[in-house]
Amino acid sequence: MKDLTCFCLEDINFMKIALEEAFSAFHQNEVPIGAAIIYENTVIARAHNLTETFRDITAHAEMLVINLASNYLGKKYIRECTLYVTVEPCIMCAGALFWSQIGRVVCGTNNYKRGFLYTGIKLHPRTQFLSGIMKKKCRNLMHQFFLLKRKNHP
């Protein structure tokens, strides 16, 4: 994993789209994780967690955008795409990213409890993984969500 300290404007702009999705999740009482997939500098898929709405444990933002992007491109391998996601993917999503052979994953903040990096799971060998873009905003949104959850459910 490479933690970024300098970002290009393009990365920041696309992470803002993923953050918009995360805020939508927050307001729908979903775990606030948002994602966007970019192909040739165009957003072809965007989503946020919908596990509560769909009553489906697989309805993670990453799973939803992989499906949308594959359908948009008409193929299962999305090697020429970049995923922007606000929080490090879990092992289920990392597995799906592996099989999709996505070219690049750009992550906002780490997930020390449920993220794939701490389990030994790996992305596809050709997938570039970068972390730390808009880290503070991504992390703070998650913290705020779970603080509210704990406050409302003692």
C-alpha positions in Angstrom: 0.0 0.0 0.0 1.2 3.5 -0.8 0.0 6.3 1.3 -0.2 9.5 -0.7 0.9 12.9 0.4 0.5 14.7 -2.9 -2.5 14.3 -5.0 -3.4 15.4 -8.5 -6.5 17.6 -9.0 -8.2 14.8 -10.9 -7.9 12.4 -8.0 -9.3 15.0 -5.6 -12.2 15.7 -7.9 -13.1 12.1 -8.3 -12.8 11.4 -4.6 -15.3 14.3 -4.0 -17.8 12.3 -6.1 -17.3 9.3 -3.9 -17.7 11.5 -0.8 -21.0 12.8 -2.2 -22.1 9.2 -2.4 -20.9 8.6 1.2 -22.9 11.6 2.4 -26.0 10.2 0.7 -25.5 6.9 2.5 -25.1 8.8 5.8 -28.4 10.6 5.3 -30.1 7.2 4.5 -28.8 5.7 7.7 -26.4 3.5 5.8 -22.7 3.1 6.7 -21.3 6.1 4.9 -19.1 4.6 2.2 -19.2 6.0 -1.3 -17.6 4.9 -4.5 -17.1 5.9 -8.1 -15.6 4.2 -11.1 -13.8 6.2 -13.8 -13.1 5.2 -17.3 -11.3 7.5 -19.7 -11.7 10.5 -17.3 -15.5 9.9 -17.1 -17.6 8.7 -14.2 -19.3 5.6 -15.5 -20.6 4.3 -12.1 -21.3 5.8 -8.7 -23.0 4.3 -5.6 -23.0 4.1 -1.9 -23.7 1.4 0.6 -27.3 0.1 0.4 -27.1 -2.9 2.7 -29.9 -1.6 5.0 -32.1 -0.4 2.2 -31.8 -3.7 0.2 -31.5 -5.9 3.3 -28.5 -7.4 1.4 -25.1 -7.8 3.0 -23.4 -7.7 -0.4 -24.8 -4.3 -1.3 -21.5 -2.5 -0.5 -20.7 0.6 -2.6 -17.8 -1.2 -4.3 -19.8 -4.2 -5.3 -22.5 -2.0 -6.7 -20.1 0.2 -8.8 -18.2 -2.9 -10.1 -21.5 -4.3 -11.4 -22.6 -1.0 -12.9 -19.2 -0.4 -14.6 -19.1 -3.9 -16.0 -22.6 -3.5 -17.4 -21.7 -0.1 -18.8 -18.6 -1.5 -20.5 -20.2 -4.8 -21.5 -17.4 -6.9 -20.0 -16.4 -8.5 -16.7 -12.8 -7.2 -16.7 -12.5 -3.5 -16.0 -8.7 -3.2 -16.2 -8.7 0.3 -17.7 -10.8 1.8 -14.8 -10.1 3.4 -11.5 -12.2 3.0 -8.4 -12.4 5.9 -5.9 -13.7 4.7 -2.6 -14.0 6.6 0.7 -12.9 3.7 2.9 -10.6 0.8 2.4 -12.6 -2.1 0.9 -13.5 -5.2 3.0 -12.3 -8.6 2.0 -15.5 -9.4 0.1 -15.1 -6.2 -2.0 -11.3 -6.8 -2.4 -12.1 -10.2 -3.8 -14.5 -8.7 -6.3 -11.9 -6.1 -7.2 -9.3 -8.8 -7.7 -11.6 -10.7 -10.1 -12.6 -7.6 -12.0 -8.8 -6.9 -12.5 -9.5 -3.2 -12.0 -6.5 -1.1 -12.9 -6.4 1.2 -10.0 -8.0 1.7 -6.6 -7.8 5.0 -4.8 -8.9 5.0 -1.2 -9.7 7.8 1.2 -9.0 6.2 4.6 -8.0 2.9 6.0 -10.3 0.5 7.8 -8.3 -1.0 10.6 -11.2 -3.3 11.8 -12.6 -4.7 8.5 -10.3 -3.6 5.7 -8.6 -6.1 3.4 -5.0 -4.8 4.0 -5.0 -6.3 7.5 -6.1 -9.7 6.5 -3.5 -10.7 4.0 -5.9 -10.5 1.1 -4.4 -8.9 -2.0 -5.7 -7.1 -5.0 -4.8 -8.3 -8.5 -1.0 -8.0 -9.1 -1.5 -5.4 -11.8 -3.9 -3.3 -9.7 -2.4 -0.1 -8.3 -3.5 0.8 -4.8 -3.2 4.2 -3.3 -4.6 5.5 0.0 -4.9 8.8 1.8 -6.8 11.1 -0.5 -9.1 13.3 1.5 -8.3 11.0 4.4 -9.5 13.4 7.1 -13.0 14.0 5.5 -13.5 10.3 4.8 -12.5 9.2 8.3 -14.5 12.0 10.0 -17.7 11.0 8.2 -17.3 7.4 9.4 -16.5 8.5 13.0 -19.5 10.9 13.1 -21.9 8.1 11.8 -20.8 5.6 14.4 -20.8 8.2 17.2 -24.4 9.0 16.4 -25.2 5.2 16.2 -23.8 4.7 19.7 -25.5 7.7 21.1 -28.9 6.6 19.8 -28.4 2.9 20.8 -26.9 2.8 24.3 
